[in-house]
Amino acid sequence: MNGLPVASVLPVALPGNPAERLSALFDAHHERLYRLARRLASNADDALDLVQETFLKAARSPTAVPRGLTSEEAWLVRVLINIRRDQWRKTAVRKRHDNALKRSTNVESDQEGALIARATVWRALDNLTPRRRAVVVMHELEGSPISAIASLLGINAVTVRWHLSMGRRDLGRALRPQMGESHENR
């Protein structure tokens, strides 16, 4: 081999000093790890962060890194993939948490809106005459048929229909300002 010793051709992967070993690991594997990280990450900065985290893990526990060029590379690749997998899991958990928070916020705002709407409708109902209010409440809110309302109130069905019609009209007028501009022309 051109008269060079074998050790000078192969990358030095077995130095005794942990700092030297980490330096040798970086020199031997950083390009391969970066290419892999670039495929796993959405941008170059995230890929560099993945490679850095991988070598930080190796620096924190140098005895965990196996000896031998292929074993080292396999260990570093597994570490890099596990770090990225953990990042994906954290992102998924955050998304689920954010979605749950949005849903609960929407439910709370929906409940608040429903309470406001209910209070507004009841205020409008309070402005109706007692008989008209009774007809509207029994028919619209309780779902009672017109014939049952007529029987309960001791009036005929035509009168119940008239009170229902007039009550709806009066409610529409009372609620129109709260419904906004888009409903005013109806």
Summary of the structure (lengths in Angstrom):
residues: 186
radius of gyration: 37.6
end to end distance: 93.6
largest distance: 119.2
contacts: 466
relative contact order: 0.06
helix: 81%
strand: 0%
